[in-house]
Amino acid sequence: MQQFHQTFFEESFEGLDIMENELLNLDVGNADSEVINTIFRSAHSIKGGSGTFGFTAVAEFTHVAETLLDEMRDGVRQVTQESVDILLKSVDVMRDMLTALKDGGDMDAENIATVQKQLEELLGTEGTSNTSAPESGSNNENSGVDGWLISFRPHIEMLRTGNDPVRMMYALTELGDIETKADLSALPAFADLNPEDSFLGWEITLKGDVNKDDITEVFDWVEDECDLEITPLSSSSAQEIESTPTDAPATTDTPTPAASPTKQAGSKKSTESASIRVGIDKVDEIINLVGELVITQSMLGQIGGEIGNDEGHNSSRMEKLLEGLAQLERNTREIQESVMRIRMLPISFVFSRVPRLVHDLSGKLDKKVELVTTGENTELDKTVMEKIGDPMVHLVRNALDHGIEPPEARKQEGKPETGTLTLNAYHKGGSIVIEISDDGAGINKERVLNKARANGLVGENETLTDDAINDLIFHPGLSTAESLSDVSGRGVGMDVVRKNIKSLGGSVRVDSVEGKGTIFTIQLPLTLAILDGQLVRVGSETFIIPLVSIIESIQVKSDNLNGIAGKADLYKLREEYIPVIRAQHVFGMEDDNASLNDRLMVVVEGDGHKAGIIVDDLLAQQQVVIKSLETNYERVDGLSGATILGDGTVALILDIAGVIEMFKTLSAPVPPSPVDPDGKDSDIAEEAA
Amino acid sequence: MASILAVDDSASMRQMVAFTLKGAGYDVTEAKDGQEALQIAKSNSYNLVITDINMPNMDGITLTKELRTLPSYKFTPILTLTTESSSDKKMAGKQAGATGWIVKPFNPDQLLATVKKVLG
């Protein structure tokens, strides 16, 4: 059975997602029966599967939730906000239970019991939560019985349900010896005989010490389609006649015809049939291999180019080879792009977490919030997606807690009582941009600034631009909420949000207008597997600087250089002073050129800090496949990975923020980035660093 | 060997049923809902149909009714898979023309025993 567990977990998690979504869609008080049916069906499948695969605890819990849904489906129970909330909690519990089973973790027994109790209280059936109680008590009438006399008279239509009397005879022979006597009395004249009807009856004598339940079980499926009498044969026992009900009163409600498939079910079906489920490890393997292919291709291209130069272009075979190599390059590029696309998923996977969050939080905070999402189909890499979920959730919490005002306050401001939270995503160049905006109170700049001054983050007389003030909210330890709530805590968080997004190679900024609202804009690379890099030569080594970190490259003019005590040099770049980092020093290499004059400097920015990195040469710009150092070797400070170049050599990829950090440590205690006294746009974060 | 059409919207249940029956030598075809099953059933013939009841697009009850209207499925045994221990679902299946039922949860042995009971 184990081989089916994986499938079971996958479909159950999908089912739970469907339940959650549909529950959130439920119009309380005027619920769509098809929606309830969809929710019920998911719960039902989970219950059935978990029972079959031996996950009894899940089956038992789900049974209670299913009962509630069943009552809603049958219209016995009203769909109330309370019941929807409890069902949502139940979805969480089931998800936790299944996750624990899947990963071998522990279940939160207390929470399970709490939610189950709430469900039962709502149902009013506390204590009767056990699934599938036996239908009838066991029948121990076989004591002192030598056998049974069975009178079996099928109704005329019994054959039409595919029940063959011969099958039942066979089943009886497995219980004991039988003697059968056919009753042909009902048989019509041959001309009237319809071979699809059943006219025969049987008197069957079954000998042996047989339990009556075993006999009734043989006829279990046809009890409504025959007259059945089972009488003990024992001479000593009284002639007790027990008959199973012959014609059970026909239930008046005919089985409901299949509801016409909803649009949603239809669309789900089409996506199902158009996709296959593949393990992520398989995809990663392909990506890896394609990475190798890209390297091999560029190696061949390089050698081909060299041979071509050596031998001139007069050889037609040479030309063909070069043509082939060019084609290989195109194809490789296309394969690489296609493979990368396999890993891409629509952002809706992250957005879909938000409706639930908004529902729960707006209830908790007594706020009215409408959620609008656009661009759900914008795709990004699965790895990036997995990591962006938490920061995004944090920003949504923040918008609901601090952004959108309570209904009364909004009314006073002349705004609609219901606030709007908008999620938007779109592609921009090689990045995905995610916007989280609210029409709430906006950031109170005065309060932020006062708080920052109080904490010593900003000098008393220092003036900051609006953007710089807004940016302060990402500073560790700055929370302006007057009262702390359990929704978004005490200012730990925003700095973590920025850190997490930075670690993905992305950025986050905030724009806010007081009284109008706030927009958080997250920009992320589409994938973590490839990178646009600038190849630079440092000594005899080639390094790669991520293009996104590069602001510009300049030739050093000694006039603008300021050496300060210690090792650090500062370079005056227009109105700013930036520290000059000699890559050789940071990586412990020999620098045979002590003078900085006329050398090349790449101006980079990492983690909000600018710096100039001295390099010996600027080489090509190219897309490189990132190989993890952690996986293949070990983590190295200042490096984010490595790649293999066309000539087969390994080039290390610089982690700009890390390099700047290393440089600071090396040149301590000298402050790495003193603020230009004249500069108005000085970054206060640097001062605080 | 007898051929069986197994219908369930839950992939894990379907796989389990198919795996068990194939292991016993039956020829098994899978369908993921009533609609698909009906399509398949129309162009093939089977000795037994095993169907879940709660399914999207077309449920097992409707499938059973539809199958019974087809001449080649007039007497074909149809078993419903049902978690309902209460009798109304079983009876709904019966009224639609099902031969019998298998109550979930069941293990592979129980499934095989029931199938053997029907197919002999």
Interface residues (C-beta under 8 A of the other chain):
Chain A: M1 Q3 F4 H5 T7 F8 E10 E11 T38 F40 R41 H44 S45 K47 G48 G49 G51 T52 F53 A59 T131 S132 A133 E135 L159 R160 T161 G162 N163 D164 R167 Y170 A171 E196 D220 W221 D224 E225 A248 T251 T254 P255 T256 P257 A258 P261 A265 K268 K269 E272
Chain B: D9 S10 A11 S12 M13 Q15 M16 F19 K32 G34 Q35 D52 N54 M55 P56 N57 M58 D59 I61 T62 K65 R68 K74 F75 T76 P77 I78 L81 T83 S85 S87 D88 M91 A92 K94 Q95 A96 G97 A98 T99 G100 W101 V103 K104 P105 F106 N107 P108 K117 V118 G120
